[in-house]
Amino acid sequence: MKMKGIASMMMGTILCVACNSKSLVKEEPVQAVSSAGQSCYLYLNNKDTVKMTLTFDHQSVSGELTYNIFEKDGNTGTLRGAVVGDTIYAEYSFQSEGVTSVRDVAFLKKDSTLVEGFAPMDTSGTRFANRAELDFSGIVLKPTKCYE
């Protein structure tokens, strides 16, 4: 019985030493996870809701965006654009009251949130007149679980 106890202790010691010793096999560094993937964001305030699902592919972004603002016509559509630094610039194509429209949208990443930016539009009413005038003090979308 005593021999079994000593043998068990020796095995444990050998295993501990073996686990703590450096491997002779050269390990490759772990690659960083790609930024490609889907992210979801949500804004809830009283009777207002904004939902956004984004898919990032390097510097490109695409996704779906839905606005349900109380006492305003809701709209839902798709966006396609680019990520420039910490800002998403995209073209939002949406349906509202049976009419398809297109307009520029911009979102600034602040920590884990996205803040919608606003600026005067050009004469067509669909493009920012000057991106340098974007004011990022709009709706703040927080990360949320993606639902299918």
N, C-alpha and C positions, 0 to 999 in steps of 0.2 A: 504494500500500500504506500509505504514511504517512497519507494522507487518511482511509482507512478506520479506522485506529487512533484518530485524533483525533475522528472522527465518533462512534465507539463510546464514547469517554471522555465526550464531551459529552452523549450520550444517557443514559449512566449517571448523570452529574451531575444532569441535568434530572430523571430519575426519582427520585433520592434527595431532591432538594429538594421535588419534588411530593409524595412520600410523607410527608415530615416537616412539611409545611405544614398549618395548621389547615383543616379542611373548612368550607365556607360553609353546608353543610347542617346544620340543627339535629338533633342526635342525641338520641333518647329514652333515659332511663336504663334500664338492664337491670333487669327485674323479678326479685326473689328467687324461687328455686324454692319451690313450695308444699310444705308438710309432708305432703301427701297422697302415699301410696306404700306399698310393702311393705318391711318390715324383718324379718330373721330372726336368731334368737338360739339359742345352744347352750350347754349345760352338760355337761361330760364329767368324770367322776371315778371312776376304777377301773371298777366295773360299773354305775355310775349314769349315766343320760342324761336330760336334759330338753331338749326342742325347742319353740321357739315361733316362730310366724310372725304378724306383726302388720300390719294395714293401718290407717293413720291417715287420718282425714278431719276436718280442723280439730281440734276438741276431743274427737272420738269415736274409739274404737279397737275393732277387732274382729280376730279371728284364730283360730288353732288352737294348742293346747297339749297336749303329750304328756309324761307322766312315766313313766320306766322306772327305778325305784329297786330295787336288788338286794334280793331276798328280801321284796319287798312287791308287792302287786297293781299292775300297771301300769294307767294310765288315759289316755285320749285324748278330747279334746273341743274345744269352741269357747268362745271368750270374747267378751264384749261389755261395753263400759264407756266410761269417760271419762278424759281426761287432765286432771289438776288440778295446775298448776304442773309439778313434775318427777316427779309420781307418777301411775301408772296404777291406777285402781280398776275392777275388772271382776267380772262374774258368770261363773263357769266352769261350763259344763254338760258333763258327761263320762260316759263309759261305763267301768265297771270290773266285771269278773266278770259281765257281762250285765245290770247294773243301772245305770239312769240316775240321776245325782245332780247337785246344783247346790251350789256354795259360792262365797263371796267369795274373790278373790285380789287382791293388791296388789304392785306392783313400783315401786321407786324408781330413777330414772335417775341413775347416777353415772358421769360421763364418758361413755364409749360403752357401758357395761354396764347391765344391769337386775338389781337385787337384790331377791329375793323377801322380802316382809314377812309376819310372823306376829303374831297377836294372839288373845286368847281369843275364842271364838265365843259367840253368844247361845244361848239354850236350844234353838233348833231345830238348832243345829250347822251352820248353813249361812251365817250372816251374822256379820261382825265385831261383837262386843258394843260396842266403842268404837274407832273408827279412830285416835283419839289415842294408843292403846296399841300401835299397830303397831311392831314391832321389825324393822328392816331389817338383819338380820345373817344372812339365809338364803342360799339358793342364788344364786350369781352367774352370770348368763347373759351370754355374750360374743357380740358381733355375728359373724355368719357369712354365707357366701354362701347365697342362697335357691335351693333346688332344687325342681323341679316333680315 
